[in-house]
Amino acid sequence: MIDLHTHTTFSDGALIPLELIRRLAVAGHTGVALTDHGDPSNIEIIIPNIARACREVGDLFGVVAVPGIELTHIPPELIAELTEEARNLGARVVVVHGESPVEPVAPGTNLAAIEAGVDILAHPGLITEKEAKLAAKRGVALEISARKGHSLCNGHVAAMARRCSVKIVINSDGHAPGDYLTPEFRYRVGRGAGLTEAEYKKTTAVAQKILNRATR
């Protein structure tokens, strides 16, 4: 398993980075991105420190850990600029907190994130066909979320991704030990969203490709 959307004590997660990495390694994950919530006030703190934690671990826990960020509640006009800044600071996976149905995310966030070429648009809610087509063109993956609330639009996201040939990943959006995916729960999340067996299997290959790109 690969989880490309997780949170540590650098934002609102319960675990320090190394404990998070260790727990996922023991649970059978082969790769993880640490993607704490970030905005202009904290990315200069979060990203370099998460990057150091990932470097310190290396392969010692038997899991590939990469530094990332989840740009969260960013005005759409600033997303491209902050995406570039995050990458310059060392974020290897850039996630944007999409237009979830359970939070007041600014309209236009999904489109701005896709236009900025982020790696993953998390829980994109009622993403439009226009946005999904652009995501396919720009190589931005859409997330099927295991997170309570954010997962309410998983079925719509899966259907739109199928219609527009967009890549899909399945992530925990984990904040605490009970949130992280087991193989069985991951399967239920994917199939419950309406993914076919073939589509579900492709989500692993998509996540692996993003992880490979992050470690180049």
C-alpha positions, 0 to 999 in steps of 0.5 A: 500500500501507498498512502500519499495524504497523511498528517503529523503534529506539524499540523493537526495530526496526532503523531510525530513524523517518525512514529507515523512512518513506523506505524505505516511500515508495520501495517504493510505500507511500502510508501508514504507522503507526509502532507501536513496542512500548509499555508503562507504562514507555515510552509517554511517550517513544515516542509524542511523539517518533514524533509529532514525526518524523511531523510533520517529514516531513509530505508531504516523502517522499510518504507519509502517516506517523502516530504509533502504538503497539503495546501489548505484553504488557500485563495485560488489566486495564490495556489500556483505561487504557493505550489511553486514555493512548496516545491522549491522548499523541498515538497516532493508531493504537493496536494491541494485541499479540494472543494470538500462538501463539508468545509467552506473551501473557496470556489475555484480551488479545484480549478486553480489547483489543476491549473497549477499542476499539483500532484493530487487534488484531495477530496475534490467534492462535486468536481465539474466535467470541465475540471476533470478533463483538465486534470486528465490533460495536466496529469493531476490525480483525483483522490478517493478519500477514506476520511469521514465527511470528505468521502461523501462525494467519492462516488461522484469523483469516481464517475467523473474520473471514469468519464474523463479518463482521470487518474485516481488515488486512494488515500487515508487523509490520516490524522491518527492511528485509527485512520490509516488504511488496511488492505481490506479497508482500502479495498472497501473504500475504492469499491464503495466509491464505485470503482471496478476491480480493474479501476481499483487495481490501477489506483496502486499503479498511479500512486506508485508512479507519483511516489517514483516521481517524488524520489527521483 
